[in-house]
Structure formats: C-alpha cells, structure tokens
Amino acid sequence: MTMDKLREQIIRENYEIVMEKIEAAKARRNAGGEVTLLAATKTVPAEEILFAIRELGLPAVGENKVQELLSKYEDIKNTVPLHLIGHLQTNKVKSIVGKVDMIQSVDSLRLAEEIAKRSIEAGVTTKVLCEVNIGCEENKSGVLPEQCGEFVSALCEIKGIELCGLMTMAPVCETKDEYKKYFEKTYAIYLDFFRNKGHNKIETVLSMGMSDSFEAAIEEGATMVRVGSSIFGRRIYPTK
C-alpha cells in the first residue's frame, strides 16, 4: 500500500516540528549529550513507518504490543532499531527475542529470567531497560522507586540479558512543571546507579517522555523520548 501525498506532507511537517522541539529542549538542559527520537508506532501502518525511516531519517521504532509488532516485522525489520516499549507477558517472550533490539519494559525478575532463558536458547543477548513506576501508580507496571537499586543490581547478574538503563512513564499531568518533578526523580535514580557508581556501560539509556511530555523529559536528562501522536497524529484504533 502506498501513501498519499497529503499524508506524507502531514507526517513530514509533524516530524520537523518534533525535531525542532527536541533541539530546543536540549539547549535548555544542563545534562548535555544526545537524545534519540523513538517513534511510538502503535496503530501506525508499516508504510507510514517506512516513510518516516527512509525519507525523514527516523532513527528508532517502538511497538507496544507483541502481536502488532509481529504483524509489521517483515516490513520494518533490518531498517532501524526496533524496541518493545509496552507491557510484556512471559508467555510472549519467545516470539520476540531475536527480533527486537531492546525490551524497555522489564519490571520483574520472572520476566527478566524468561527473556534471558529465551535469549540464550536463541544465541543472542537481549538489551533491556528497567521500567520504573515513578508515580507509584497501582494501575501501572514498573518497579517502585525504592526498589530500583536492588532490582537493577539483580538484573546485572543475569546472563542472556544486558541492562542498558531505565524507562519510565510519568502520570498524566496538567503542567510541564508537574511532569518535570517525576522526570527529575527518575534522573536521580539513573544517575545514582548508572553514573555515580561507575557502572561499566559506556552509553546508557534513560527513556522517558512521550508526545505530551518529551520536552520536559529532555530538560530533565532523558537520552531517549518515545513520541507517537505528535508525529503520526491521533491514533485510529481498528473497529472490532
């Protein structure tokens, strides 16, 4: 399926606006370093993802659901790094290990051990992030902030996976300053383990901030932002 020119123009203009905002946010922050734009492509057709990769230079793609990721895999594989950014059930691990470059949503030792087991069987090492429930919300997955130190230390001991940093999803906030409080707390955890303790990773990842909050996240130290609707527009869910 090919895209019409109007759709291409909309995505191009949106992408340019997002990149401008990323650069402006980087200039306002004190952390320094680069920021990777990862497109959150839930419900986005493969042809639009490929357009953003080939024509606009999109550097990375993240899918929320295993089934949707697999449905697009043959079209987008071997283009840019592909991440799983949504909640992952242990019974779905086998189907994506070796296909994704990183799993951002590791929040339990049981899940980490299953990823490690399937990775060893496949002869690969899977990069992972520890998901932090920075808002301590009961309806969200992720490790509670006070448990992060012990959890990430345990992840470092598991063969078959490579811990590369942290990911968080802030609670829905009314203002930029409210978002920044959550991102500041996450950055402090990130600094404590991955920077101040001399962790052996040369390049670590702090994935935080989405379409409504990526500028605040960058200002507070994010190295990766997950932006979807600001690039591709409002999600259109298939009717059942």
C-alpha positions as CSV (number, residue, x, y, z in Angstrom):
1,M,0.0,0.0,0.0
2,T,1.3,3.5,-0.9
3,M,0.7,6.7,1.0
4,D,-1.0,9.7,-0.5
5,K,0.9,13.0,-0.8
6,L,-1.2,14.8,1.8
7,R,-0.4,12.2,4.4
8,E,3.3,12.3,3.6
9,Q,3.2,16.1,4.0
10,I,1.5,16.0,7.4
11,I,3.9,13.4,8.8
12,R,6.9,15.4,7.4
13,E,5.7,18.6,8.9
14,N,5.0,17.0,12.3
15,Y,8.3,15.3,12.3
16,E,10.2,18.5,11.6
17,I,8.3,20.3,14.4
18,V,9.1,17.5,16.9
19,M,12.8,17.6,15.9
20,E,12.9,21.4,16.4
21,K,11.4,21.0,19.8
22,I,13.9,18.3,20.7
23,E,16.8,20.5,19.8
24,A,15.3,23.5,21.7
25,A,14.8,21.3,24.8
26,K,18.4,20.0,24.6
27,A,19.6,23.6,24.5
28,R,17.7,24.4,27.7
29,R,19.0,21.5,29.8
30,N,22.2,21.0,31.8
31,A,22.7,17.3,31.3
32,G,24.3,17.5,27.9
33,G,24.5,14.6,25.5
34,E,22.4,13.4,22.6
35,V,18.7,12.5,22.5
36,T,17.3,9.6,20.4
37,L,13.8,10.0,19.0
38,L,12.0,6.7,19.1
39,A,8.7,6.7,17.3
40,A,5.9,5.0,19.2
41,T,4.1,3.4,16.3
42,K,1.0,1.8,17.9
43,T,-1.7,1.6,15.2
44,V,0.6,3.2,12.7
45,P,0.7,1.3,9.3
46,A,4.0,-0.1,8.2
47,E,4.1,2.1,5.1
48,E,4.0,5.2,7.2
49,I,6.7,3.9,9.5
50,L,8.9,3.2,6.5
51,F,8.3,6.6,5.0
52,A,9.5,8.2,8.3
53,I,12.6,6.0,8.3
54,R,13.6,6.3,4.7
55,E,12.5,9.8,3.9
56,L,12.8,11.7,7.2
57,G,15.6,9.8,9.0
58,L,13.6,8.4,11.9
59,P,16.3,6.6,14.0
60,A,14.2,4.1,16.0
61,V,10.8,2.5,16.3
62,G,8.9,1.2,19.4
63,E,5.8,-1.0,19.5
64,N,3.5,-1.5,22.5
65,K,2.0,-4.9,21.7
66,V,3.7,-8.1,20.7
67,Q,1.0,-9.1,18.2
68,E,1.2,-5.8,16.4
69,L,4.9,-5.8,16.4
70,L,5.0,-9.2,14.7
71,S,2.4,-8.1,12.2
72,K,4.7,-5.4,10.9
73,Y,8.0,-7.2,11.5
74,E,8.6,-8.5,8.0
75,D,8.1,-4.9,6.6
76,I,10.3,-3.0,9.0
77,K,12.9,-5.5,10.1
78,N,16.6,-4.6,9.4
79,T,15.8,-0.9,8.9
80,V,16.3,0.8,12.3
81,P,16.4,-0.5,15.9
82,L,13.1,-2.0,16.9
83,H,12.1,-1.8,20.6
84,L,9.2,-3.3,22.6
85,I,8.0,-0.5,24.8
86,G,4.7,-1.9,26.2
87,H,4.0,-4.4,28.9
88,L,5.3,-7.9,28.1
89,Q,3.9,-11.1,29.3
90,T,6.3,-14.0,29.9
91,N,4.4,-16.3,27.5
92,K,5.0,-13.8,24.7
93,V,8.8,-13.5,25.2
94,K,9.8,-16.4,23.0
95,S,8.1,-14.8,19.9
96,I,10.1,-11.6,20.0
97,V,13.5,-12.5,21.3
98,G,15.9,-12.1,18.5
99,K,13.6,-9.8,16.6
100,V,13.8,-6.7,18.8
101,D,16.9,-4.7,19.6
102,M,15.7,-3.8,23.1
103,I,12.9,-4.6,25.6
104,Q,12.2,-1.4,27.6
105,S,9.5,-2.7,30.0
106,V,11.3,-5.2,32.3
107,D,9.7,-4.9,35.7
108,S,10.1,-8.3,37.4
109,L,12.8,-10.9,37.9
110,R,10.5,-13.6,36.5
111,L,10.2,-11.6,33.2
112,A,13.9,-10.9,33.1
113,E,14.8,-14.6,33.6
114,E,12.4,-15.7,30.9
115,I,14.0,-13.2,28.5
116,A,17.4,-14.4,29.5
117,K,16.4,-18.1,29.0
118,R,14.9,-17.5,25.6
119,S,17.9,-15.3,24.6
120,I,20.4,-18.0,25.5
121,E,18.4,-20.6,23.5
122,A,18.5,-18.2,20.5
123,G,22.2,-17.5,20.9
124,V,21.7,-13.8,21.5
125,T,22.0,-11.3,24.3
126,T,18.9,-9.1,24.7
127,K,19.3,-5.5,25.7
128,V,16.7,-4.4,28.4
129,L,15.7,-1.4,30.4
130,C,14.3,-1.5,33.9
131,E,10.8,0.1,33.9
132,V,10.3,2.4,36.9
133,N,6.8,3.2,38.2
134,I,7.9,6.7,39.2
135,G,4.4,7.8,40.1
136,C,3.8,4.7,42.3
137,E,0.5,4.1,40.4
138,E,-1.4,0.9,41.3
139,N,-2.7,0.5,37.7
140,K,0.7,0.8,36.1
141,S,3.6,-1.7,35.8
142,G,7.1,-0.9,36.8
143,V,9.4,-1.2,39.7
144,L,8.8,1.2,42.6
145,P,11.5,3.8,43.0
146,E,12.7,2.5,46.4
147,Q,13.1,-1.0,44.9
148,C,15.2,0.1,41.9
149,G,18.6,-0.2,43.3
150,E,18.2,-3.8,44.4
151,F,16.3,-4.7,41.2
152,V,18.8,-3.3,38.7
153,S,21.7,-4.9,40.7
154,A,19.9,-8.3,40.3
155,L,19.4,-7.7,36.5
156,C,23.1,-7.1,36.1
157,E,23.8,-10.7,37.3
158,I,21.5,-12.4,34.8
159,K,23.3,-13.9,31.8
160,G,21.5,-13.6,28.5
161,I,20.3,-10.0,29.0
162,E,22.2,-6.7,29.1
163,L,20.8,-4.0,31.3
164,C,21.2,-0.7,29.5
165,G,19.3,1.8,31.7
166,L,15.9,2.9,32.8
167,M,12.5,3.6,31.3
168,T,9.5,5.4,32.9
169,M,6.0,6.6,32.1
170,A,5.0,9.6,34.2
171,P,1.5,10.0,35.4
172,V,-0.8,12.3,33.3
173,C,0.0,15.8,34.5
174,E,-1.6,19.2,33.9
175,T,1.6,21.2,33.5
176,K,5.1,20.9,32.3
177,D,6.4,21.6,35.8
178,E,4.4,18.6,37.2
179,Y,6.0,16.3,34.6
180,K,9.4,17.6,35.4
181,K,9.1,16.6,39.1
182,Y,8.7,12.9,38.0
183,F,11.4,13.1,35.4
184,E,13.8,14.7,37.9
185,K,13.2,11.9,40.3
186,T,13.8,9.3,37.6
187,Y,17.0,11.0,36.5
188,A,18.3,11.0,40.1
189,I,17.8,7.2,40.2
190,Y,19.5,6.9,36.8
191,L,22.5,9.0,38.0
192,D,22.8,7.0,41.2
193,F,23.2,3.6,39.5
194,F,24.5,4.3,36.0
195,R,26.7,7.3,36.5
196,N,27.8,7.8,40.1
197,K,28.5,4.2,40.9
198,G,30.8,3.8,37.9
199,H,28.6,1.3,36.0
200,N,30.5,-0.4,33.2
201,K,28.1,0.7,30.5
202,I,29.7,3.3,28.2
203,E,26.4,4.5,26.8
204,T,23.3,4.1,28.9
205,V,19.7,4.9,28.2
206,L,17.1,6.9,30.1
207,S,13.9,6.5,28.1
208,M,11.2,9.0,29.3
209,G,8.8,11.4,27.9
210,M,6.0,11.0,25.3
211,S,4.1,13.3,23.0
212,D,2.7,15.4,25.8
213,S,5.9,15.5,27.9
214,F,9.0,14.8,25.8
215,E,10.3,18.4,26.1
216,A,10.1,18.3,29.9
217,A,11.8,14.9,29.9
218,I,14.7,16.1,27.8
219,E,15.2,19.1,30.1
220,E,15.5,16.7,33.0
221,G,18.0,14.4,31.3
222,A,16.3,11.9,29.0
223,T,18.5,10.3,26.4
224,M,15.5,8.8,24.5
225,V,12.0,10.0,24.1
226,R,9.0,8.0,22.8
227,V,6.8,10.1,20.6
228,G,3.9,8.8,18.6
229,S,0.8,11.1,18.0
230,S,2.9,14.2,17.7
231,I,4.4,12.7,14.5
232,F,1.6,10.5,13.1
233,G,-1.4,12.1,14.5
234,R,-4.2,10.8,16.8
235,R,-4.2,7.0,17.0
236,I,-7.0,5.4,15.0
237,Y,-7.9,2.0,16.5
238,P,-9.4,-0.7,14.3
239,T,-13.1,-1.4,14.9
240,K,-13.9,-4.8,16.3
